[in-house]
Amino acid sequence: MIKSEITKRVYEPGNCVFISNTLQAQRYLEYLGPEFLLDIVWNSEVRDKCIVFVFPRCPETKRAKELWDQHLL
């Protein structure tokens, strides 16, 4: 479980996508819309000394990852 120090919400890693690349997070937001952003965490359990954007693990974020990997996002 990953706990957000900002919102105090708890996330199951298997149900979320954690992105520390700010450009990638920006492109996800542009593609998916802000309603897909669950949280922003500052947590060493995810990545040390880094702000991490939390998105739900779902078909839409899977498609965003495919487009990102193909340099189409």
MARTIZA-580406 format. One record per residue (C-alpha): residue number from 1; residue in one letter; y, x, z. Coordinates in nm, 2 decimals, padded with zeros to 4 digits. Each point is the difference from the previous one (the first is absolute). Last residue first. Example, Ala and Ser with C-alpha at 12.3 -4.5 7.8 and 13.67 -1.06 7.14 Angstrom:
MARTIZA-580406
+-----+------+--------+--------+--------+
: seq : type :     py :     px :     pz :
+-----+------+--------+--------+--------+
:   2 :    s : -00.11 :  01.37 :  00.71 :
:   1 :    a : -00.34 : -00.14 :  00.07 :
+-----+------+--------+--------+--------+
***
This chain:
MARTIZA-580406
+-----+------+--------+--------+--------+
: seq : type :     py :     px :     pz :
+-----+------+--------+--------+--------+
:  73 :    l :  01.08 :  00.15 : -02.72 :
:  72 :    l : -00.16 :  00.11 : -00.32 :
:  71 :    h : -00.09 :  00.36 :  00.10 :
:  70 :    q : -00.37 : -00.09 : -00.04 :
:  69 :    d : -00.06 :  00.06 :  00.38 :
:  68 :    w :  00.29 : -00.22 :  00.08 :
:  67 :    l : -00.13 : -00.28 : -00.22 :
:  66 :    e : -00.34 :  00.02 :  00.17 :
:  65 :    k :  00.17 :  00.01 :  00.34 :
:  64 :    a :  00.20 : -00.31 : -00.08 :
:  63 :    r : -00.32 : -00.18 : -00.11 :
:  62 :    k : -00.16 :  00.08 :  00.33 :
:  61 :    t :  00.32 : -00.12 :  00.17 :
:  60 :    e : -00.03 : -00.33 : -00.18 :
:  59 :    p : -00.38 : -00.04 :  00.06 :
:  58 :    c :  00.05 :  00.04 :  00.38 :
:  57 :    r :  00.04 :  00.27 :  00.27 :
:  56 :    p :  00.32 : -00.11 :  00.17 :
:  55 :    f :  00.30 :  00.24 : -00.02 :
:  54 :    v :  00.12 :  00.25 :  00.27 :
:  53 :    f :  00.27 :  00.25 : -00.08 :
:  52 :    v : -00.03 :  00.33 :  00.19 :
:  51 :    i :  00.28 :  00.21 :  00.15 :
:  50 :    c : -00.13 :  00.35 :  00.06 :
:  49 :    k : -00.03 :  00.24 :  00.29 :
:  48 :    d : -00.39 :  00.00 : -00.01 :
:  47 :    r : -00.16 : -00.24 : -00.24 :
:  46 :    v : -00.19 : -00.32 :  00.10 :
:  45 :    e : -00.10 :  00.08 :  00.36 :
:  44 :    s :  00.33 :  00.19 :  00.03 :
:  43 :    n :  00.19 : -00.32 : -00.01 :
:  42 :    w :  00.34 : -00.09 : -00.13 :
:  41 :    v : -00.07 : -00.34 : -00.15 :
:  40 :    i :  00.17 : -00.22 : -00.25 :
:  39 :    d : -00.13 : -00.35 : -00.02 :
:  38 :    l : -00.17 : -00.27 : -00.19 :
:  37 :    l :  00.16 :  00.05 : -00.34 :
:  36 :    f : -00.16 : -00.26 : -00.24 :
:  35 :    e :  00.29 : -00.24 :  00.04 :
:  34 :    p :  00.23 :  00.27 : -00.14 :
:  33 :    g : -00.11 : -00.05 : -00.36 :
:  32 :    l : -00.32 :  00.12 : -00.16 :
:  31 :    y :  00.13 :  00.21 : -00.29 :
:  30 :    e :  00.33 :  00.11 :  00.15 :
:  29 :    l : -00.15 :  00.04 :  00.34 :
:  28 :    y : -00.29 :  00.20 : -00.13 :
:  27 :    r :  00.25 :  00.22 : -00.20 :
:  26 :    q :  00.20 :  00.06 :  00.32 :
:  25 :    a : -00.32 :  00.09 :  00.19 :
:  24 :    q : -00.10 :  00.25 : -00.27 :
:  23 :    l :  00.35 :  00.16 :  00.01 :
:  22 :    t : -00.02 :  00.01 :  00.38 :
:  21 :    n : -00.34 :  00.18 :  00.01 :
:  20 :    s : -00.14 : -00.08 :  00.34 :
:  19 :    i : -00.21 : -00.30 : -00.11 :
:  18 :    f : -00.24 : -00.17 :  00.24 :
:  17 :    v : -00.22 : -00.27 : -00.16 :
:  16 :    c : -00.13 : -00.26 :  00.25 :
:  15 :    n : -00.31 : -00.20 :  00.09 :
:  14 :    g : -00.23 :  00.29 :  00.06 :
:  13 :    p :  00.26 :  00.17 :  00.22 :
:  12 :    e :  00.01 : -00.29 :  00.24 :
:  11 :    y :  00.37 : -00.05 :  00.09 :
:  10 :    v :  00.17 : -00.07 :  00.33 :
:   9 :    r :  00.35 : -00.13 :  00.03 :
:   8 :    k :  00.24 :  00.17 :  00.25 :
:   7 :    t :  00.29 : -00.06 : -00.25 :
:   6 :    i :  00.14 :  00.36 :  00.00 :
:   5 :    e : -00.27 :  00.20 :  00.18 :
:   4 :    s : -00.25 : -00.15 : -00.25 :
:   3 :    k : -00.35 :  00.01 :  00.14 :
:   2 :    i : -00.29 :  00.12 : -00.22 :
:   1 :    m : -00.35 : -00.12 :  00.09 :
+-----+------+--------+--------+--------+
***
